[in-house]
């Protein structure tokens, strides 16, 4: 009797039929699942599956998974029985500890000595091979100094230009708790036709030796210079991170030149939109619009802003992305209309796990897709192969293939920091779900493949 006046859980469907609510719910669920799987089927028809198979023969070799094995040395020194009773046995050193310790038995693994240098002039049978982590010489036989840098391809000269920090000076700490540093020497520039043989074009933006109020005074900080060309003004515009010795200025700096090889004229520094700015990069889109991307709010988030038409300032528009994620060292690139970005965690000079992100619009929203590193071993993958991202450059003639550029920082001697350049591909389904939903992204996975020795395929360039 208690159900006498209860409303029926059935309701009228079309044609006067009656349908139960559970049946309708399950029908809706089935429809959603069919749509979801059909979208993936359509996507998979366009993508290469699995990640490192079914690619073009030119890139298949670069996508082979190469393992890396090494044994950790035992803890150095012994504790007394009393210390063991109090604090337990000595903790084995981690891979990061060994990487940061200049007296480590593994030192030569991370920073091979000069006998293994990459020498374009005397390349011999190893000509055109990249060896990530080895010292790399220019055509004059000197180590390349272009750290935290990026590449510019100049269509007029059909030449690549590599800009980066010149750290060819002594490493020291400005004060007891200060970060390891090298005085500002300037921004170096190197030129190449093949991405392997690099000619030193000199310092195109020098530091300031005398004027202590200048942004580029030698005791300040200049990091991560990037250069793009403005198609309308024809100027080459350089953006960089400018800071003081205590990293409290947290600004961007701008310089311009009429030639890719300089000299560049330094214009000014500012905090974009009034926010602190540290690790940064710039990105020029297919339509000629350019963007500044920088770590802000004490590195807790990233900001993206379009540049003005002349590339000399930021516009009034700004978007905050990856809020609360504490990411830095952004490196942006674009493939088939989708924007991708690789970032680093914030652990100073110590390496950490890279993350890949993607978006349909450069202004966001951005989704995180997980760690792009493939191969090596777990420690290598969790440390971005003991390096930190700085730039990603497309490879003409190889759709979906790029060069991942990173720095392996040598905390004890920053001038001996190394370069880790590896093949990066976009293809295959992502292997981690989106952060804020149960679904997987419709865009493709980003993969950075570890290789101890590798070279670009012969067909990578467009003649």
Residue pairs with C-beta under 8 A, 6 or more apart in sequence:
9 20
9 21
10 18
10 19
10 20
10 21
11 18
11 19
11 21
12 18
13 19
36 439
39 442
40 429
40 440
40 442
43 429
43 442
44 429
47 427
47 428
47 429
47 444
48 54
48 55
48 400
48 427
48 428
48 444
49 428
49 429
50 428
51 63
51 374
51 427
51 428
51 431
51 445
51 447
52 60
52 63
52 64
52 65
52 374
52 428
52 447
52 449
53 63
55 63
55 425
55 427
56 398
58 398
58 457
58 458
58 459
58 460
59 398
59 401
59 423
59 425
59 457
61 454
61 457
62 401
62 423
62 425
62 449
62 451
62 454
62 457
63 423
63 425
63 447
63 449
64 449
65 374
65 375
65 449
66 375
66 376
66 449
66 450
66 451
66 452
67 375
67 376
67 377
68 375
68 376
68 377
68 380
68 450
68 452
69 377
70 106
70 109
72 92
72 93
72 95
72 98
72 106
73 93
73 98
73 104
73 105
73 106
74 92
75 89
75 90
75 91
75 92
75 93
76 93
77 90
78 90
79 87
79 89
79 90
93 101
93 104
95 379
95 383
96 350
96 351
96 383
97 104
98 104
98 105
98 106
98 110
99 106
99 110
99 350
99 351
99 383
99 386
100 349
100 350
100 411
101 107
102 412
102 413
104 110
110 133
110 386
110 408
111 133
111 408
111 410
111 416
111 418
112 131
112 133
112 134
112 135
114 135
116 131
116 134
116 135
117 134
117 135
117 136
117 137
118 129
118 130
118 131
118 134
118 135
118 136
118 137
119 137
119 141
120 127
120 137
120 138
120 139
120 196
120 197
120 198
121 137
121 139
121 141
123 129
126 453
128 194
128 196
128 455
128 456
129 453
129 454
129 455
130 196
130 421
130 422
130 451
130 453
130 454
130 455
131 452
131 453
132 385
132 387
132 408
132 418
132 419
132 420
132 421
132 422
132 450
132 451
132 452
133 386
133 408
133 418
133 420
134 418
135 143
135 416
135 418
136 143
136 144
136 198
136 418
136 419
137 143
137 144
138 144
138 190
138 198
138 199
138 200
139 197
139 198
139 199
139 200
140 199
140 200
142 200
143 168
143 415
143 416
144 162
144 188
144 190
144 198
144 200
144 419
145 164
145 165
145 166
145 167
145 168
145 188
145 415
146 162
146 163
146 164
146 165
146 166
146 188
146 189
146 190
147 164
147 165
147 166
147 167
147 390
147 407
147 414
147 417
148 164
148 165
148 223
148 224
148 225
148 390
148 407
149 162
149 163
149 164
149 165
149 224
149 225
149 226
149 390
149 391
149 405
150 162
150 163
150 164
150 224
150 225
150 226
150 227
150 281
150 390
150 391
150 393
150 405
151 160
151 161
151 162
151 163
151 391
151 393
151 405
152 160
152 161
152 163
152 227
152 228
152 229
152 236
152 260
153 159
153 160
153 161
153 393
154 160
154 161
154 229
154 260
157 260
158 193
159 191
159 192
159 193
159 260
160 191
160 192
160 193
160 195
160 393
161 189
161 190
161 191
161 201
161 227
161 260
161 261
162 189
162 190
162 191
162 192
162 198
163 187
163 188
163 189
163 204
163 225
163 226
163 227
163 238
164 187
164 188
164 225
164 390
165 187
165 188
165 222
165 223
165 224
165 225
166 185
166 186
166 187
166 188
166 203
167 182
167 185
167 414
167 415
167 417
168 182
168 185
168 415
169 182
169 183
169 185
169 415
170 182
170 415
171 180
171 181
171 182
171 411
171 412
171 413
171 414
171 415
172 180
172 181
172 182
173 179
173 180
173 181
174 181
174 219
174 245
174 246
178 245
178 246
179 247
179 348
179 349
180 349
180 411
180 412
180 414
181 221
181 245
181 414
182 414
182 415
183 207
183 218
183 219
184 207
184 208
184 216
184 217
184 218
184 219
184 220
184 221
184 222
185 203
185 206
185 207
185 218
186 203
186 204
186 205
186 206
186 207
186 216
186 222
187 203
187 204
187 205
187 222
187 225
187 238
187 240
187 264
188 200
188 201
188 202
188 203
188 204
189 200
189 201
189 202
189 203
189 204
189 260
189 261
189 262
190 198
190 199
190 200
190 201
191 198
191 199
191 201
191 260
191 261
192 198
192 199
195 393
195 403
195 456
196 456
201 261
201 262
202 261
202 262
204 257
204 261
204 262
204 263
204 264
205 216
205 225
205 238
205 255
205 262
205 263
205 264
205 266
206 216
207 216
207 217
207 218
207 222
208 214
208 215
208 216
208 217
208 218
209 218
211 217
212 219
215 242
215 251
215 253
215 266
215 268
215 269
216 222
216 242
216 253
216 266
219 245
220 242
220 243
220 244
220 245
220 249
221 241
221 242
221 243
221 244
221 245
221 247
221 249
222 240
222 241
222 242
222 253
223 240
223 241
223 243
223 279
224 240
224 241
224 279
224 280
224 281
224 329
224 390
225 238
225 239
225 240
226 238
226 239
226 240
226 280
226 281
226 282
226 391
227 236
227 237
227 238
227 260
228 236
228 237
228 282
228 284
228 290
228 311
229 235
229 236
229 237
229 260
230 236
230 237
230 290
230 310
230 311
231 288
232 288
232 309
232 310
233 310
233 311
234 258
235 256
235 257
235 258
235 310
235 311
236 256
236 257
236 258
236 259
236 260
236 264
237 254
237 255
237 256
237 310
237 311
237 312
238 254
238 255
238 256
238 257
238 264
239 252
239 253
239 254
239 280
239 282
239 292
240 252
240 253
240 255
240 280
241 251
241 252
241 253
241 277
241 278
241 279
241 280
241 294
242 249
242 251
242 252
242 253
242 269
243 249
243 250
243 251
243 278
247 278
249 269
250 271
250 276
250 277
250 278
251 269
251 270
251 271
251 276
251 277
252 269
252 270
252 271
252 272
252 277
252 280
252 292
252 294
253 266
253 267
253 268
253 269
254 266
254 267
254 268
254 269
254 312
254 313
255 264
255 265
255 266
255 267
256 264
256 265
256 267
256 312
257 263
257 264
257 265
267 312
271 277
272 292
272 294
272 303
272 305
272 314
272 318
273 303
273 305
273 314
273 316
273 318
275 296
275 297
275 303
275 318
276 296
276 297
276 298
277 294
277 295
277 296
277 303
278 294
278 295
278 296
278 299
278 328
279 294
279 295
279 299
279 328
279 329
279 330
279 344
280 292
280 293
280 294
280 295
280 330
281 292
281 293
281 294
281 330
281 331
281 332
281 391
282 290
282 291
282 292
282 293
282 307
283 290
283 291
283 293
283 332
283 333
283 362
284 290
285 291
285 334
285 362
286 334
289 306
289 307
290 306
290 307
290 311
291 304
291 305
291 306
291 307
291 332
291 362
292 304
292 305
292 307
292 314
293 302
293 303
293 304
293 330
293 332
293 341
294 302
294 303
294 330
295 301
295 302
295 327
295 328
295 330
295 346
296 302
296 303
296 320
299 326
299 327
299 328
299 346
300 323
300 324
300 325
300 326
301 320
301 321
301 322
301 323
301 324
301 325
301 327
302 320
302 321
302 322
302 325
302 327
302 330
302 343
303 318
303 319
303 320
303 321
304 318
304 319
304 321
304 362
304 363
304 364
305 314
305 315
305 317
305 318
305 319
306 314
306 315
306 317
307 313
307 314
307 315
308 314
308 315
317 363
319 363
319 364
321 364
321 365
321 366
322 343
322 357
322 366
322 368
325 368
326 345
326 346
327 343
327 344
327 345
327 346
327 355
328 343
328 344
328 345
328 346
329 343
329 344
329 388
329 389
329 390
330 341
330 342
330 343
330 389
331 341
331 342
331 343
331 389
331 390
331 391
331 392
331 404
331 405
332 339
332 340
332 341
332 362
332 392
333 339
333 340
333 341
333 392
333 393
333 394
333 402
334 340
335 400
335 402
335 426
335 444
336 400
336 426
337 360
338 358
338 359
338 360
338 443
338 444
339 358
339 359
339 360
339 361
339 362
340 356
340 357
340 358
340 392
340 426
340 443
340 446
341 356
341 357
341 358
341 359
341 366
342 354
342 355
342 356
342 357
342 372
342 389
342 392
342 404
342 446
342 448
343 354
343 355
343 357
343 389
344 352
344 354
344 384
344 388
344 389
345 352
345 353
345 355
346 352
349 409
349 411
350 411
351 383
351 384
351 386
351 387
351 388
351 408
351 409
352 382
352 383
352 384
352 388
353 371
353 373
353 381
353 382
353 383
353 384
354 371
354 372
354 373
354 384
354 389
354 448
355 368
355 369
355 370
355 371
355 372
356 368
356 369
356 370
356 371
356 372
356 445
356 446
357 366
357 367
357 368
357 369
358 366
358 367
358 369
358 441
358 443
358 446
359 365
359 366
359 367
367 434
367 435
367 436
367 441
368 434
368 435
369 430
369 432
369 441
369 443
369 445
369 446
370 430
370 431
370 432
371 381
371 382
372 424
372 445
372 446
372 447
372 448
373 380
373 381
373 384
373 385
373 448
373 450
374 381
374 447
374 448
374 449
374 450
375 381
375 449
375 450
375 451
376 385
376 450
380 386
380 450
384 406
384 448
385 406
385 408
385 420
385 422
385 448
385 450
386 408
386 420
387 406
387 407
387 408
387 409
387 420
388 406
388 407
388 408
388 409
389 404
389 405
389 406
390 405
390 406
390 407
391 405
392 402
392 403
392 404
392 405
392 424
393 402
393 403
393 405
394 401
394 402
395 401
395 402
395 403
395 456
395 460
396 460
396 461
396 462
397 459
397 460
397 461
397 462
398 457
398 459
398 460
400 425
400 426
400 427
400 444
401 423
401 424
401 425
401 426
401 460
402 423
402 424
402 425
402 426
403 421
403 422
403 423
403 424
404 421
404 422
404 423
404 424
404 448
405 419
405 420
405 421
406 419
406 420
406 421
406 422
407 417
407 418
407 419
407 420
408 417
408 418
408 419
408 420
409 417
410 416
410 417
410 418
422 448
422 449
422 450
422 451
422 454
423 448
423 449
423 451
423 454
424 446
424 447
424 448
424 449
425 446
425 447
425 449
426 444
426 445
426 446
426 447
427 444
427 445
427 447
428 444
428 445
428 447
429 440
429 444
429 445
430 440
430 441
430 443
430 444
430 445
431 445
432 440
433 439
433 440
434 440
434 441
